Amino acid sequence: MSEPLLYALGVVVFLVGLAVSIALHEVGHMVPAKAFGAKVTQYFVGFGRTVWSRRRGETEYGLKAIPLGGFVKIVGMLPPHRGDDPSQVRTSNTGLFTQLVSDARTAEYEHVTPDDEPRLFYKLPWWKKAIVMAGGPVVNLAIAFALFAAIFLSIGAQTLTTTISSVSDCVIPAAEAPRTCTSTDPVAPAKESGLEAGDEIVSFNGEPIDDWSQMQTAIRSNGDSAATIGYVRDGETYETTVNTSVQPRPVGDDPAVTEEVGFLGVAPTAGYERQDLGYVVTTMGDMTVGTVEAIASLPQKMVEVTQSIFGAERADDTPMSPVGASRVAGEMVTIEGTTWTDRVYRIATLLAAVNLFVALFNFIPLLPLDGGHIAGALWEGLRNAIARLRRRPLPGPVDVGRMLPVAYGVGALLLVMGVILILADIINPVRLT
């Protein structure tokens, strides 16, 4: 298959996977809402003009022209302004935001009939509201877990093996890399020893080597001493002895921080090693922590993204829009030397990471995100519990309508962020290559 077709395939598969994830997110809201008796009138994937719709019972199912989101219409999410009677919605006020809230309440109850009143969402117990609103993000978490499990249990996790992928011809100081060798550069110890790409290192100074991390530690701690290396080539076991050299090499992720360590001059081959369910859980836990940290750093990252639109260098760890993520998906499947196993692994893990991000981002306790509704439901439960302890009448449902000005502000901010990210992904995209 040609590179352009592979690129297009990667983009299409990612976008379809993203659309399915969005659709399932909304199913996560709709199913418990219907199970609890709430009236669901619409289930749509996308925004904008309706492309297709079909009514089944009391619910209209459909697709919108812009497949970047979706929604479920649950009747009665906003309580009326006074009491439980929808006819008591306030219709006259002076403030701009107050008028917006009033208009939203009016629209909410425009088509509510007396038969609908027992099924209004705001009348549900607080814990049912929390379950309905948490259903979407929980589905995204389940998708992420299912994708990670499918990949790690079948293909495996990508790990560095003790098989050599390349041998350095010379020793180049870390501060000068990457560059080609010159006549003044010393020959790399691995080259001098006769090691070749494809050799599998099985021992170092008599100690068995099981993984690349162990091999790397052994080389670094060897300094400029002699090393006896056991390796397998074409099914035969050999040994070679060579002195490792001492070179300044980076410590951790910061290339500016170096230390003098032993140097051999070999690079490992990446391979797949099947994992168990515990690995999946651990990986999800680690990625959850990393994703939360990434969300916390979004304000600073958005500044960097905005600067990149005007010519500043764009870091690889800056956030992306679906436009940028689909571009990355296309590049993932066209990298030279990529196998079909690599392609499946990369697209599946990318979709898993996106679902994890969507889930955790939606748990932020601000409207219009799901977390804002969850926070309102939990606050209602807490208020009711306190009232019971104090033997007082229950205060009733929390009026999330009062938070609509915040929802409008957050919604506008998310819209601006989306536009900035799309512009940056077009003008100065993150590139794997």
C-alpha positions in Angstrom: 0.0 0.0 0.0 1.3 3.4 -0.9 2.3 5.9 1.7 -0.5 8.4 0.9 -3.1 5.6 1.2 -1.6 4.4 4.5 -1.6 8.0 5.8 -5.3 8.4 4.8 -6.1 5.0 6.4 -4.5 6.0 9.7 -6.5 9.3 9.7 -9.8 7.6 8.9 -9.4 4.8 11.4 -8.6 7.3 14.1 -11.5 9.6 13.3 -13.9 6.6 13.1 -12.6 5.4 16.5 -13.0 8.9 17.9 -16.6 9.1 16.6 -17.5 5.7 18.1 -16.0 6.8 21.4 -18.2 10.0 21.4 -21.2 7.9 20.5 -20.6 5.5 23.4 -20.0 8.4 25.8 -23.5 9.6 25.1 -24.8 6.1 25.4 -23.3 6.1 28.9 -25.6 9.0 29.8 -28.7 7.8 27.9 -28.9 4.2 29.2 -29.0 5.0 33.0 -31.2 8.0 32.4 -33.8 5.8 30.6 -33.3 3.0 33.3 -34.1 5.6 36.0 -37.3 6.7 34.2 -36.1 10.1 33.0 -37.4 11.2 29.6 -34.8 11.2 26.9 -36.0 13.0 23.7 -32.8 13.2 21.6 -29.6 11.2 21.1 -27.2 12.8 18.5 -23.6 12.3 17.5 -22.1 15.6 16.3 -23.2 19.2 16.1 -24.7 21.5 13.5 -27.1 20.6 10.7 -28.9 17.2 11.1 -27.7 14.8 8.5 -29.9 11.8 9.5 -32.3 11.1 12.2 -34.9 8.4 13.1 -37.4 8.4 16.0 -37.7 5.3 18.1 -40.4 5.6 20.7 -40.0 9.0 22.5 -36.3 9.4 21.5 -34.9 10.8 18.2 -31.6 9.3 17.2 -29.4 11.0 14.6 -26.2 12.3 13.2 -25.1 15.9 12.8 -22.8 17.4 10.2 -19.9 18.2 12.5 -18.8 14.9 14.2 -16.8 16.6 17.0 -19.0 15.8 19.9 -22.6 14.7 20.7 -25.4 15.2 23.1 -28.3 13.5 24.9 -31.4 15.6 25.6 -32.8 14.7 29.0 -35.9 16.6 29.9 -35.9 18.7 33.1 -32.2 19.1 33.9 -32.9 22.6 35.1 -35.4 23.0 37.9 -38.1 25.7 37.5 -37.3 29.0 39.1 -39.9 28.6 41.9 -41.1 25.4 43.4 -41.8 22.3 41.4 -44.3 23.8 39.0 -42.8 24.5 35.5 -45.4 27.3 35.0 -43.6 29.2 37.8 -40.5 29.9 35.7 -39.5 33.5 36.1 -39.9 35.3 32.8 -38.9 38.9 33.7 -35.6 40.1 35.0 -33.0 42.8 34.4 -29.5 41.4 34.3 -28.0 39.9 31.1 -27.0 36.6 32.7 -30.2 36.5 34.7 -32.1 36.8 31.4 -30.0 34.1 29.8 -30.8 31.7 32.7 -34.5 32.6 32.5 -34.5 31.9 28.8 -32.8 28.6 29.3 -35.4 27.6 31.9 -38.2 28.7 29.6 -36.8 26.6 26.7 -36.3 23.7 29.1 -40.1 23.5 29.9 -41.5 24.7 26.6 -42.6 21.2 25.6 -43.1 19.7 29.0 -46.5 18.2 29.6 -48.2 17.3 32.9 -47.4 13.6 32.1 -43.7 14.4 31.9 -43.4 16.1 35.3 -42.8 12.9 37.4 -40.0 12.1 34.9 -38.1 15.4 35.0 -34.4 14.8 35.6 -34.1 17.3 38.5 -36.6 15.2 40.5 -34.4 12.2 40.5 -32.6 11.3 43.7 -29.1 12.8 43.8 -27.3 9.5 43.5 -29.2 8.7 40.3 -28.3 12.1 38.8 -24.6 11.4 39.7 -24.8 8.0 38.0 -26.4 9.4 34.8 -23.8 12.2 34.5 -20.9 10.0 35.4 -22.0 7.4 32.9 -20.3 9.1 29.9 -16.8 9.6 31.3 -17.0 6.1 32.9 -17.7 4.6 29.4 -14.6 6.5 28.1 -12.5 5.0 31.0 -13.9 1.5 30.1 -13.0 2.0 26.4 -9.4 3.1 27.4 -9.1 0.0 29.6 -10.5 -2.3 27.0 -8.1 -1.0 24.3 -5.1 -1.2 26.6 -6.0 -4.7 27.7 -6.6 -5.9 24.1 -3.2 -4.6 23.0 -1.1 -5.5 26.0 -2.6 -9.0 26.4 -2.5 -9.9 22.7 0.3 -8.0 21.0 2.1 -7.0 24.2 3.8 -3.8 25.5 6.6 -2.3 23.4 9.8 -2.9 25.3 13.5 -2.5 24.5 15.1 -5.9 24.0 18.8 -7.0 24.3 18.9 -7.6 20.5 21.1 -4.9 18.9 19.5 -2.7 16.3 22.6 -0.7 15.4 26.2 -0.3 16.4 27.9 3.1 16.6 30.9 3.5 14.3 32.6 6.0 16.6 32.2 7.8 19.9 30.5 11.2 19.5 30.2 13.5 22.6 26.5 13.8 23.6 26.7 17.6 23.3 27.7 17.2 19.6 25.1 14.6 18.6 23.7 14.0 16.1 26.5 14.2 13.6 28.5 11.9 11.4 31.8 10.4 12.5 35.1 12.1 11.6 38.6 10.8 11.4 39.4 12.2 14.8 36.6 10.4 16.6 37.7 7.2 18.4 36.2 3.9 17.3 33.2 2.8 19.4 34.0 -0.1 21.7 31.1 -2.2 20.3 32.4 -1.6 16.7 35.9 -2.6 17.9 34.6 -5.8 19.5 32.9 -7.0 16.4 29.3 -6.8 17.6 26.7 -6.4 14.8 23.1 -5.4 14.4 20.9 -8.5 15.1 23.2 -9.9 17.8 21.4 -10.8 21.0 23.4 -10.0 24.1 22.9 -12.7 26.8 25.6 -12.0 29.3 27.9 -9.2 30.6 31.0 -10.0 32.6 29.5 -13.4 33.3 26.2 -12.1 34.6 23.1 -13.2 32.6 21.3 -10.4 30.8 17.5 -10.6 30.7 16.4 -7.1 29.6 17.8 -3.9 28.2 17.5 -1.9 31.5 19.8 -4.5 33.1 22.2 -4.3 30.2 22.3 -0.5 30.3 23.0 -0.5 34.0 25.9 -3.0 33.5 27.5 -0.9 30.7 27.2 2.4 32.6 28.7 1.0 35.8 31.6 -0.7 34.0 33.5 2.6 33.4 36.6 2.1 31.3 37.2 -1.5 32.4 37.3 -4.6 30.3 34.0 -6.3 29.6 33.3 -9.8 28.4 30.1 -9.9 26.4 28.2 -13.0 25.6 25.9 -12.8 22.5 23.9 -15.0 20.2 24.4 -14.7 16.4 22.5 -17.0 13.9 21.7 -19.4 16.7 25.3 -19.7 17.9 26.7 -18.3 21.2 29.9 -16.3 21.1 32.0 -14.1 23.5 34.0 -11.0 22.9 36.1 -8.9 25.2 36.5 -5.1 24.9 37.1 -2.1 27.1 34.1 0.2 27.5 35.0 3.9 27.4 33.8 6.6 29.7 31.6 9.3 28.2 29.3 12.0 29.5 25.7 10.8 28.9 22.4 12.4 29.8 20.8 11.5 33.1 17.0 11.3 33.0 15.0 13.5 30.5 17.1 16.6 30.6 19.9 16.4 28.0 21.8 19.2 29.7 22.3 17.1 32.9 25.0 14.5 32.2 27.4 12.2 34.1 30.5 10.2 33.3 29.4 6.6 32.6 30.6 3.5 30.7 29.8 3.5 27.0 29.6 0.6 24.6 28.0 2.0 21.5 25.0 -0.2 20.8 21.3 0.6 20.5 18.5 -1.9 21.4 15.7 -3.2 19.2 12.2 -2.5 20.3 9.9 -5.5 20.6 6.6 -6.6 22.0 6.3 -8.6 25.2 2.8 -9.8 26.3 1.7 -8.6 29.6 -0.9 -9.6 32.2 -3.9 -7.8 33.6 -1.9 -6.4 36.4 0.3 -4.5 33.9 -2.8 -3.1 32.3 -4.0 -1.8 35.6 -0.6 -0.3 36.5 -0.2 1.3 33.2 -3.7 2.9 33.4 -2.8 4.1 36.9 0.4 5.7 35.7 -1.3 7.3 32.7 -4.1 8.6 34.8 -1.6 10.4 37.0 0.2 11.8 33.9 -3.1 12.9 32.3 -4.2 14.7 35.5 -0.8 16.5 35.5 -1.3 17.4 31.8 -4.8 18.8 32.5 -3.4 20.8 35.4 -0.7 22.3 33.0 -3.2 23.1 30.3 -3.2 26.9 30.9 0.6 27.1 30.5 0.5 24.7 27.5 -2.1 26.8 25.8 0.1 29.9 26.1 2.9 27.9 24.4 0.5 26.7 21.7 -0.7 30.2 21.0 2.9 31.4 20.7 3.6 28.6 18.2 1.0 30.0 15.9 3.2 33.1 15.6 6.4 31.3 14.9 7.6 30.0 18.2 8.8 26.4 18.4 6.1 24.0 19.3 6.9 21.4 22.0 5.9 17.7 21.4 4.0 17.6 24.6 1.6 20.4 23.8 -2.2 19.6 23.5 -3.7 18.9 20.1 -7.2 19.2 18.6 -8.7 16.3 16.7 -7.1 17.8 13.6 -3.6 17.4 15.1 -4.3 14.0 16.6 -5.6 12.7 13.2 -2.4 14.0 11.6 -0.3 12.2 14.2 -2.3 9.0 13.5 -1.5 9.3 9.8 2.2 9.8 10.6 2.2 6.8 13.0 1.3 4.4 10.3 3.7 5.7 7.7 7.0 5.8 9.7 9.7 3.9 7.8 10.0 0.2 8.9 6.5 0.2 10.5 4.8 -3.2 10.4 1.0 -3.8 10.6 1.5 -4.9 14.2 3.1 -1.5 14.9 0.2 0.3 13.2 -2.5 -1.5 15.1 -0.5 -1.0 18.4 0.0 2.8 17.8 -3.5 3.6 16.7 -5.1 1.6 19.5 -2.9 3.1 22.2 -3.5 6.6 20.8 -7.3 6.1 20.9 -7.0 4.7 24.4 -5.0 7.7 25.6 -7.6 10.1 24.0 -10.4 8.3 25.8 -8.6 8.5 29.1 -8.1 12.2 28.6 -11.7 12.8 27.6 -12.9 10.9 30.7 -10.7 12.8 33.2 -11.3 16.2 31.5 -15.1 15.6 31.8 -14.7 15.0 35.5 -13.6 18.6 36.1 -16.3 20.0 38.4 -17.4 22.8 36.1 -20.4 23.2 33.9 -21.0 22.5 31.1 -18.7 19.5 31.7 -20.2 16.3 33.2 -18.2 17.0 36.4 -20.2 20.2 37.0 -23.5 18.2 37.1 -21.9 15.5 39.2 -20.7 18.1 41.7 -24.2 19.6 41.8 -25.7 16.1 42.5 -23.1 15.4 45.2 -23.7 18.8 46.9 -27.4 18.0 46.9 -26.8 14.7 48.6 -24.6 16.4 51.2 -27.2 19.1 51.9 -29.9 16.4 52.3 -27.7 14.4 54.7 -27.0 17.4 56.8 -30.7 18.3 56.9 -31.6 14.8 58.0 -29.0 14.9 60.8 -30.4 18.2 62.0 -34.0 16.9 61.6 -34.9 19.7 59.2 -36.9 19.6 56.0 -34.9 18.5 52.9 -33.7 21.6 51.0 -34.7 20.0 47.7 -32.7 19.7 44.4 -29.7 21.9 43.7 -30.5 24.5 41.1 -27.7 24.0 38.5 -29.4 26.7 36.5 -27.7 29.3 38.8 -24.4 28.1 37.4 -25.3 28.7 33.8 -23.3 32.0 33.6 -20.3 29.9 34.6 -21.2 27.3 32.0 -21.4 29.9 29.3 -18.1 31.3 30.3 -16.4 27.9 30.4 -18.1 26.9 27.1 -16.8 30.1 25.5 -13.3 29.4 26.8 -13.4 25.8 25.5 -14.5 27.1 22.1 -11.6 29.6 22.0 -9.2 26.8 23.1 -10.5 24.6 20.3 -10.0 27.3 17.7 -6.5 28.0 18.9 -5.6 24.3 18.8 -7.0 23.8 15.3 -5.0 26.8 14.0 -1.8 25.6 15.7 -2.3 22.1 14.3 -2.6 23.6 10.8 0.1 26.2 11.0 2.6 24.6 13.3 1.6 21.0 13.9 3.3 18.4 16.2 5.2 16.0 14.0 6.5 12.6 14.9 9.2 12.7 12.3 
